[in-house]
Amino acid sequence: MMGSRGVTRPMWAQRSCFLAYELLLHCTNHPPPPKTKSVMQKLMLFSIALLCLSAFGTTASAEPLNPEHVPADAKWVVHLDFESLSDSDFFAAIRQQKPQATKGIRDWIKKRYGINPPEDLYSATAFSRDYRIYTGTVILRADYDPAKAESSLTKAMNHRTTAWQGHTLHTVTLSKQKPQDDGPSGDEEMTVVLLDEDTIVFGSSVPNLKKTVKLLSGDGETLAGTDSTLLDDTASSAWMYGAAIDLQQLKEHPVAMPILSQHERIVWSFGERDGKIYEQADLVARSPEVAKLTKKVLDGIVAYETLWSEGSKPMAAVMKGVRVTQDGKKSGFHWQGDSETVIAALGDALDRLATWKPMLMSHQSKHATKKR
């Protein structure tokens, strides 16, 4: 998720993984045991993998964040609009540059989760009402074959069903195999419902899943019509959107998140606006003093990535357009660029990352040999 040591990536990719990974970690109230991850970590990782996969789909409309799909008391939300993203010129260029990525990502999802990802993905929305362990949900909208999906679920480890209000809830145990072995990995449970012909809901427990099904049927308070600070003016149009509030609550849990726990809110988005690619993030700290320090952190990241862009005019152009701001308790960054420049910058970044692959593969091979 976070990239290999000594390797960086374009700022949009680094920030998107950063936010998703941070939110993912917040769903646990203790560090995961070695070789295991919490259910919601698995569900979030699955969604992030589907995000990557969306770059290679063929769709033609939009699936922006729907506030009616998120409970009014949600503490965090991450939304991925696969349709708008995969219909853009930005990812059309990536499809052309990396034609083999589709198979690789699909194979990874199948191996890690025992699930064959749908061919046509619309959107994914993940959220939770708090930061405790095993409390989150992922709503996946896709064109899928219910019969095939159900058949796959029935073959999963410890599969059992719960009949409820005309729905069949499938609860499965994710196996405890090592990541490099065949089959899913992990040792926790998740519950899945094939809600309708284009909606699959993944939940961390049967009760949690029932709450979400009720919410989607109109039974429950949602973000729609509220003034929740989880939503800003980019939520309805961004390709990727993430937000978290009440971050000070993280201090109540043993997970060490001292930086974010000194903030009240974070909102991040990436998409296309007025014909240009943009990325922006806003953090609201508990005090102006914390916000000033956060700005220094962001300034340092920009300085590092500016140095890393040496020799690439497109990458340098993108980094030159980054603006870091701070006003009172609020800090953040923003950049935008034309698609051609951003695509060229991404291409240069991928080429540079490729030069690290032989060394990294050699390191992993030596590490595996020592373990044996």
C-alpha positions as CSV (number, residue, x, y, z in Angstrom):
1,M,0.0,0.0,0.0
2,M,2.5,2.6,1.1
3,G,5.2,1.9,-1.5
4,S,8.7,0.5,-1.2
5,R,11.5,2.0,0.8
6,G,13.4,4.5,-1.2
7,V,10.7,4.8,-3.9
8,T,8.2,7.7,-4.2
9,R,5.3,8.2,-6.5
10,P,3.3,11.1,-8.0
11,M,1.7,13.3,-5.3
12,W,-1.8,12.3,-6.2
13,A,-1.0,8.6,-5.9
14,Q,0.9,9.0,-2.7
15,R,-1.8,11.1,-1.0
16,S,-4.6,8.8,-2.2
17,C,-2.9,5.7,-0.7
18,F,-2.0,7.7,2.4
19,L,-5.6,8.7,3.2
20,A,-7.0,5.3,2.4
21,Y,-4.3,3.6,4.5
22,E,-4.8,5.9,7.4
23,L,-8.5,5.4,7.5
24,L,-8.0,1.7,7.1
25,L,-5.7,1.6,10.1
26,H,-8.2,3.7,12.1
27,C,-10.7,0.8,12.0
28,T,-8.6,-1.2,14.5
29,N,-8.3,-0.4,18.2
30,H,-5.1,-2.4,18.4
31,P,-2.2,-3.2,16.0
32,P,-3.0,-6.3,14.0
33,P,-1.2,-9.5,15.0
34,P,1.7,-10.6,12.6
35,K,0.4,-11.8,9.3
36,T,-3.2,-10.8,10.0
37,K,-5.4,-7.9,9.2
38,S,-8.8,-6.8,10.5
39,V,-11.9,-7.5,8.5
40,M,-12.3,-3.9,7.6
41,Q,-8.7,-3.7,6.6
42,K,-9.3,-6.5,4.2
43,L,-12.5,-4.9,2.9
44,M,-10.7,-1.6,2.4
45,L,-7.8,-3.2,0.7
46,F,-10.2,-5.0,-1.6
47,S,-11.8,-1.7,-2.5
48,I,-8.4,0.0,-3.1
49,A,-7.5,-2.9,-5.4
50,L,-10.8,-2.4,-7.3
51,L,-9.9,1.2,-7.6
52,C,-6.8,0.2,-9.5
53,L,-8.8,-2.2,-11.5
54,S,-11.2,0.5,-12.5
55,A,-8.5,2.1,-14.6
56,F,-8.9,-0.7,-17.1
57,G,-12.6,-1.0,-17.3
58,T,-15.0,0.2,-20.0
59,T,-17.8,2.3,-18.7
60,A,-19.5,5.5,-19.7
61,S,-21.4,7.4,-17.0
62,A,-20.9,8.4,-13.4
63,E,-21.4,7.1,-9.9
64,P,-20.6,10.0,-7.5
65,L,-20.9,9.6,-3.8
66,N,-24.5,9.2,-2.8
67,P,-25.2,10.7,0.6
68,E,-28.2,8.5,1.0
69,H,-25.9,5.5,1.1
70,V,-24.0,6.8,4.2
71,P,-25.4,7.0,7.7
72,A,-25.7,10.4,9.3
73,D,-23.5,9.4,12.2
74,A,-20.6,8.1,10.0
75,K,-17.2,9.1,11.2
76,W,-15.3,8.4,7.9
77,V,-16.2,7.7,4.3
78,V,-14.2,6.8,1.2
79,H,-15.8,6.8,-2.2
80,L,-14.4,5.6,-5.5
81,D,-16.3,6.6,-8.7
82,F,-15.1,3.9,-11.0
83,E,-17.3,4.9,-14.0
84,S,-16.1,8.5,-14.2
85,L,-12.5,7.5,-13.6
86,S,-12.4,4.8,-16.2
87,D,-14.2,6.9,-18.8
88,S,-11.6,9.7,-18.6
89,D,-8.7,10.4,-21.0
90,F,-6.4,10.2,-18.0
91,F,-7.0,6.5,-17.5
92,A,-7.4,5.7,-21.2
93,A,-3.7,6.7,-21.5
94,I,-2.9,4.4,-18.5
95,R,-4.8,1.5,-20.1
96,Q,-2.7,2.0,-23.2
97,Q,0.6,2.1,-21.3
98,K,-0.1,-0.8,-18.9
99,P,-2.3,-3.3,-20.8
100,Q,-1.2,-6.2,-18.6
101,A,-2.2,-4.6,-15.4
102,T,-5.9,-5.8,-15.6
103,K,-4.9,-9.5,-15.4
104,G,-2.4,-8.9,-12.7
105,I,-4.8,-7.0,-10.4
106,R,-7.7,-9.4,-11.1
107,D,-5.5,-12.4,-10.2
108,W,-4.3,-10.6,-7.0
109,I,-7.9,-10.0,-5.9
110,K,-8.9,-13.6,-6.6
111,K,-5.8,-14.9,-4.7
112,R,-6.2,-12.7,-1.7
113,Y,-9.9,-12.8,-1.3
114,G,-11.2,-15.8,-3.2
115,I,-13.4,-13.5,-5.3
116,N,-13.6,-13.0,-9.0
117,P,-14.0,-9.2,-9.4
118,P,-16.9,-8.1,-11.7
119,E,-16.0,-7.0,-15.2
120,D,-17.9,-3.7,-15.0
121,L,-17.5,-1.7,-11.8
122,Y,-19.6,1.4,-11.0
123,S,-18.5,2.6,-7.6
124,A,-17.5,1.6,-4.1
125,T,-18.4,3.4,-0.9
126,A,-16.8,2.5,2.4
127,F,-17.7,4.0,5.8
128,S,-18.0,3.4,9.5
129,R,-19.9,4.9,12.4
130,D,-16.8,4.9,14.6
131,Y,-13.1,4.0,14.8
132,R,-13.5,0.7,16.6
133,I,-12.5,-2.7,15.3
134,Y,-14.9,-4.6,13.0
135,T,-17.5,-1.8,12.5
136,G,-17.3,-0.9,8.8
137,T,-19.1,-1.5,5.5
138,V,-18.2,-1.4,1.8
139,I,-21.0,-1.0,-0.8
140,L,-19.9,-2.2,-4.2
141,R,-21.9,-1.3,-7.2
142,A,-21.1,-3.4,-10.3
143,D,-22.6,-5.4,-13.2
144,Y,-22.1,-8.9,-11.9
145,D,-23.6,-12.4,-12.2
146,P,-25.4,-13.2,-8.9
147,A,-25.4,-16.9,-9.5
148,K,-21.6,-17.0,-10.0
149,A,-21.1,-14.7,-7.0
150,E,-23.2,-16.9,-4.8
151,S,-21.5,-20.0,-6.0
152,S,-18.1,-18.5,-5.1
153,L,-19.4,-17.6,-1.6
154,T,-20.7,-21.1,-0.9
155,K,-17.3,-22.5,-1.5
156,A,-15.6,-20.2,1.0
157,M,-14.3,-21.4,4.3
158,N,-16.9,-21.9,7.0
159,H,-19.7,-20.6,4.8
160,R,-23.0,-20.2,6.6
161,T,-26.1,-18.2,5.8
162,T,-28.6,-16.1,7.6
163,A,-32.1,-15.6,6.1
164,W,-33.3,-12.1,6.9
165,Q,-36.1,-10.0,5.4
166,G,-36.0,-11.7,2.1
167,H,-32.2,-11.6,1.8
168,T,-29.6,-14.2,2.3
169,L,-26.6,-13.0,4.3
170,H,-23.4,-15.0,3.6
171,T,-20.9,-15.1,6.4
172,V,-17.4,-16.6,5.6
173,T,-14.1,-17.0,7.4
174,L,-11.1,-15.8,5.5
175,S,-8.4,-18.5,5.7
176,K,-5.2,-18.1,7.6
177,Q,-2.9,-18.9,4.8
178,K,0.2,-16.9,4.1
179,P,0.0,-14.1,1.5
180,Q,2.3,-16.0,-0.9
181,D,0.2,-19.2,-0.7
182,D,-2.8,-19.9,-3.0
183,G,-6.2,-18.7,-1.7
184,P,-7.4,-15.9,0.6
185,S,-5.4,-14.7,3.5
186,G,-6.3,-13.5,7.0
187,D,-8.1,-15.1,9.9
188,E,-11.3,-13.0,10.4
189,E,-14.9,-13.0,9.1
190,M,-17.0,-10.9,6.8
191,T,-20.6,-11.0,5.9
192,V,-21.8,-10.4,2.3
193,V,-25.2,-9.8,0.8
194,L,-26.0,-9.8,-2.9
195,L,-28.5,-7.0,-2.5
196,D,-29.7,-6.7,-6.1
197,E,-28.5,-7.2,-9.6
198,D,-25.9,-4.4,-9.3
199,T,-25.2,-4.0,-5.6
200,I,-23.0,-6.1,-3.3
201,V,-22.6,-5.1,0.4
202,F,-19.6,-6.3,2.5
203,G,-20.0,-6.0,6.2
204,S,-17.8,-6.7,9.2
205,S,-20.6,-8.6,11.0
206,V,-24.2,-9.7,10.5
207,P,-25.7,-6.9,12.7
208,N,-23.6,-4.3,10.9
209,L,-24.7,-5.6,7.5
210,K,-28.3,-5.5,8.6
211,K,-28.0,-1.8,9.5
212,T,-26.6,-1.0,6.1
213,V,-29.4,-3.0,4.2
214,K,-32.0,-1.1,6.2
215,L,-30.2,2.2,5.4
216,L,-30.3,1.4,1.7
217,S,-34.0,0.6,1.8
218,G,-34.7,4.1,3.3
219,D,-34.9,3.0,6.9
220,G,-32.5,5.3,8.8
221,E,-30.9,8.8,8.9
222,T,-28.4,9.4,6.1
223,L,-26.0,12.2,5.2
224,A,-28.5,13.5,2.6
225,G,-29.8,16.9,3.7
226,T,-27.4,17.3,6.6
227,D,-24.6,19.8,7.1
228,S,-22.1,17.1,7.9
229,T,-18.5,18.2,7.6
230,L,-17.8,14.8,6.0
231,L,-19.0,16.4,2.7
232,D,-17.5,19.3,0.8
233,D,-18.1,20.7,-2.6
234,T,-16.0,18.1,-4.3
235,A,-17.8,15.1,-2.9
236,S,-20.4,15.0,-5.7
237,S,-17.9,15.0,-8.6
238,A,-14.5,13.6,-7.5
239,W,-13.2,10.4,-8.9
240,M,-11.9,9.6,-5.5
241,Y,-13.0,11.1,-2.2
242,G,-12.2,10.5,1.4
243,A,-13.1,12.3,4.6
244,A,-12.9,11.7,8.4
245,I,-14.2,13.7,11.3
246,D,-13.9,13.7,15.1
247,L,-10.3,12.5,14.7
248,Q,-9.6,13.5,18.3
249,Q,-11.4,10.3,19.3
250,L,-8.4,8.3,18.1
251,K,-6.7,9.4,21.3
252,E,-9.1,7.0,23.2
253,H,-7.7,4.0,21.4
254,P,-4.3,2.3,21.8
255,V,-3.6,2.7,18.0
256,A,-0.7,5.2,17.8
257,M,-2.1,8.0,15.5
258,P,-0.7,11.1,17.3
259,I,-0.6,13.3,14.2
260,L,-4.2,12.8,13.0
261,S,-5.6,12.7,16.6
262,Q,-4.4,16.4,16.8
263,H,-6.8,17.2,14.0
264,E,-10.6,17.5,13.9
265,R,-11.2,16.7,10.3
266,I,-9.5,15.7,7.0
267,V,-11.0,15.8,3.5
268,W,-9.2,14.6,0.4
269,S,-10.3,14.5,-3.3
270,F,-8.9,13.7,-6.7
271,G,-10.7,14.2,-10.0
272,E,-11.2,16.3,-13.0
273,R,-12.5,19.9,-13.0
274,D,-12.9,22.4,-15.8
275,G,-10.9,20.0,-18.1
276,K,-8.0,19.7,-15.7
277,I,-6.8,17.0,-13.3
278,Y,-6.8,18.2,-9.7
279,E,-6.0,16.9,-6.2
280,Q,-6.7,18.7,-2.9
281,A,-6.6,18.0,0.8
282,D,-7.8,20.1,3.7
283,L,-6.9,19.3,7.3
284,V,-8.5,21.1,10.3
285,A,-6.3,21.0,13.4
286,R,-7.3,21.4,17.0
287,S,-5.2,24.7,17.1
288,P,-3.4,27.1,14.8
289,E,-0.1,25.9,16.2
290,V,-0.8,22.3,15.1
291,A,-1.8,23.6,11.7
292,K,1.4,25.5,11.3
293,L,3.4,22.3,12.0
294,T,1.2,20.3,9.6
295,K,2.0,22.9,6.9
296,K,5.7,22.3,7.5
297,V,5.2,18.6,7.0
298,L,3.4,19.2,3.7
299,D,6.1,21.6,2.6
300,G,8.7,18.9,3.3
301,I,6.8,16.4,1.2
302,V,6.5,18.8,-1.7
303,A,10.2,19.7,-1.4
304,Y,11.1,15.9,-1.5
305,E,9.0,15.2,-4.5
306,T,10.2,18.3,-6.3
307,L,13.8,17.0,-5.9
308,W,12.6,13.5,-7.1
309,S,11.2,15.1,-10.3
310,E,14.6,16.2,-11.4
311,G,15.1,15.3,-15.1
312,S,11.4,15.0,-15.9
313,K,9.8,18.2,-17.3
314,P,6.2,16.9,-16.9
315,M,6.8,15.8,-13.2
316,A,8.6,19.1,-12.5
317,A,5.6,21.0,-14.0
318,V,3.1,19.2,-11.8
319,M,5.2,19.8,-8.7
320,K,5.6,23.5,-9.6
321,G,1.9,23.8,-9.5
322,V,1.5,22.4,-6.0
323,R,0.3,25.0,-3.4
324,V,0.5,24.4,0.3
325,T,-1.7,26.7,2.5
326,Q,-2.4,27.4,6.1
327,D,-5.0,29.7,7.6
328,G,-5.8,29.5,11.3
329,K,-6.5,25.9,12.1
330,K,-6.8,24.9,8.5
331,S,-3.9,23.6,6.4
332,G,-3.8,21.7,3.1
333,F,-2.5,21.4,-0.4
334,H,-3.9,21.7,-3.9
335,W,-2.6,21.3,-7.5
336,Q,-4.1,21.0,-10.9
337,G,-2.8,20.4,-14.4
338,D,-3.8,19.6,-17.9
339,S,-4.4,15.9,-18.7
340,E,-1.5,15.7,-21.1
341,T,1.1,17.0,-18.6
342,V,-0.2,14.8,-15.8
343,I,-0.3,11.7,-17.9
344,A,3.2,12.4,-19.1
345,A,4.4,12.9,-15.5
346,L,2.7,9.6,-14.5
347,G,4.4,7.8,-17.3
348,D,7.8,9.2,-16.3
349,A,7.1,8.2,-12.7
350,L,6.2,4.6,-13.7
351,D,9.3,4.3,-15.8
352,R,11.4,5.4,-12.8
353,L,9.6,2.9,-10.5
354,A,10.3,0.2,-13.0
355,T,14.1,0.7,-12.6
356,W,13.7,-0.3,-8.9
357,K,11.9,-3.6,-9.7
358,P,14.9,-5.8,-10.3
359,M,16.5,-4.7,-7.1
360,L,13.3,-5.0,-5.1
361,M,12.6,-8.5,-6.5
362,S,16.2,-9.6,-5.7
363,H,15.8,-8.3,-2.1
364,Q,12.5,-10.1,-1.7
365,S,14.0,-13.3,-3.1
366,K,16.9,-13.1,-0.7
367,H,14.6,-12.4,2.2
368,A,12.4,-15.4,1.4
369,T,15.5,-17.6,1.1
370,K,16.7,-16.6,4.6
371,K,13.2,-17.3,6.1
372,R,13.4,-20.9,4.7
